[in-house]
Amino acid sequence: MNLFWKKNFGGITRTAKLERDEADLIKAMRRYAEVEKSVELADYKKLYHVVKSAGFQENKKILKNRKYKDTEEYRTARKHKKLQNNPDIKLYYQVLESDKLKQYLTFKTTPDYELLGDKKKVNTSETLKKYKQFEHSKEYKTYIRFHKSYIITEFEQLKLKVESTDFKKANEFWANEDRWHSTPEYEQQQRFYELRKNPDIIFFENEKPERFEKYRALKLSFQDEFEWNTLDKSHWNFGFHYKSDQLYGNHSFSNEKQANHSGKNVSVVDGILKLATKHEKVTARAWDSTQGFIDKEFSYTSDVLQTADTFTQKGGVFRAKLRCSGDIQHAFWLGSDSKLPHINIFHFNGKSITLGNANKDLIDGIKIKGINACQFYIYSLIWSEKELIWMINDLEVYRTASNIPTTSMYLAFNSFISQKQKGSTGNLEIDWVRVYTNA
């Protein structure tokens, strides 16, 4: 596959932009998830249904527009005031509290009360004359007219009502032309408007959560941003991995031109893992297919790193941002306890990039042209039960449904020089490694 045209005409997103876009997307996804669980959003959703309801709007209209004169409180207060200012009712209460009435009513309970019917005795007694005059007075007639009457009963009931705390509060409320601003409904509306302007809620309402689907389905299971300085503080071990502890992993191969250097060619500088291939003569252990382990003199040194003892995973998404240089073979691959399966997520042979899957029944893959391996790209493998998919940045470059591995596999990086290559110095540089499981 030649990616020249896709690289130059937008078929593959440039690495820096892709990283920015992905970082922004993940940031947005996390923000969306946080807002989704927030008290503010829950309040906003609840208030939205309240404030936008027909009942709320009708009640708001009534509270804002009802005239005080149209209220029961106004009618009650006005009726009470009218009765309170009635001259006859005022006189009634004055008489009710007067000593004259009290004396008369006391006298009325005595046997002498009957003497008021005898004119002669009344005319000859100042006391009887006084009581007789009161009996015919306007005051007493007013008392008789109103005492225990319906109108006094109503007045006293109105008096109790208008003097109650609840009535005073309601009357004050309806008498206030700006009453709407003192209501709980107004506070609800203001809270709703406040939340509607909240940047997080504006973001949440304008966001399209479906764009997070691919990332929501993933859970980070392994990450290395290379913030360590020495291998013993990392997830990585040098040398090859073998299932048996009896097999020696720190070796090279006799048909290669470099010695694997026990991690000495591994360094981290400014957050980038560098696996260096150097021009130096060393004698090191090498595996020969006919002789077994032999000591061999090499003209170059390099290294191999793997996570067999610290991290393995079956299925998921495996990604690394890397670049390489030199007439050297560099690889990012997945290995297992056995020689196979073996998956190359990235393999540079000094001229072109290849990737693919090697299993007991099949070796398949693809050669990639048109991009410069010396520049940073993100190489990914999406491994599901049904297929393997290889990506370079955001472009799918290969997929297969054959011989899908069924075992957990570890991560590995290495650089080597085959017998056919002239060889040179160079580096395999990895900016980061991230592995995800399907959540």
Secondary structure, DSSP 8 states (H G I E B T S, - for coil): -B-HHHHHTTSS--HHHHHHHHHHHHHHHHHHHHHHT-HHHHHHHHHHHHHTSHHHHHHHHHHHH--GGGSHHHHHHHHHHHHHT-HHHHHHHHHHT-HHHHHHHHHHTSGGGGGGG-HHHHHH-HHHHHHHHHHTSHHHHHHHHHTT-HHHHHHHHHHHHHTSHHHHHHHHHHH-TTGGGGSHHHHHHHHHHHHHT-HHHHHHHH--GGGGHHHHTEEEEEEE----SSGGGSS-EES---SSTTS--S-EETTBSEEE-TTTTEEEETTEEEEEEEEEEEEEEEEETTTEEEEEEEEEEE-EEE-TTT-EESSEEEEEEEEE-SSSEEEEEEE-SSS--EEEEEEE-SS-EEEEEE-SS-EEEEEEBSS-TTS-EEEEEEE-SS-EEEEETTEEEEEE-SS---S-EEEEEEEE-BTTS----EEEEEEEEEEEEE-
